[in-house]
Amino acid sequence: MRKILILVSALCVTVSGLLMVVSAQDDITPEQRAAQAVDQRKALFKTLRFNLIPIAGMAQGAPFNAEVAERNARRIAAIASMIPEVMAEDTRGFAVETTSLDSIWDNMSDLSDKAQALEDNAIAFAEAASTGEFATAMGAFRALGGSCGNCHDTYRVDND
Ligand code: HEC
């Protein structure tokens, strides 16, 4: 009983700590908010790259691992579904370090379509990889990689 009480009170402290972290968001300046939004979306895109790298490696001759290919593609699909959310904060006019083009916030529905295309192509790749056949998987690779470039070409500063 005592142990349970200690556990419950420890949990309460943790939850109230978390609530403080969340509510502190209300107190930040618009500049801090914009900087946080940029950090968040860069982290998401880096996580996309993290998951694509092993797949791209296989496409370039690294040993084919169907399980890793499928798993990472499914992760990419899940992350892709968050792109419209992380891009929702309009950071135009703030002094932030970003390669996002201003046109994004006049074209959010097109940006969402491009995120959806990545999600769809990642799922198609995952299905292809799940066959265990290298050639079948790689037949779906170009569309997957192409969906990254397709959005970058339109909405990201051209620094590739
Ligand atoms: C719907 C649009 C869209 C799609 C799809 C997309 N990106 Fe991006 N990506 C962006 C934008 C916009 C930025 C610029 C973010 C910023 O600096 O504000 C970016 C930035 C990046 C960055 C740089 C992050 C940083 O730290 O500056 C990487 C890496 C990246 N994307 C990888 C990928 C990969 C890999 C894929 C495909 C699996 C992908 N992206 C798909 C829009 C997209």
Residues whose N, C-alpha, C, O or C-beta is under 5 A from the ligand:
A	BS01	HEC	K42 F45 K46 L48 R49 L52 I83 E97 T98 T99 S100 L111 K114 A115 L118 S147 C148 C151 H152 Y155 R156
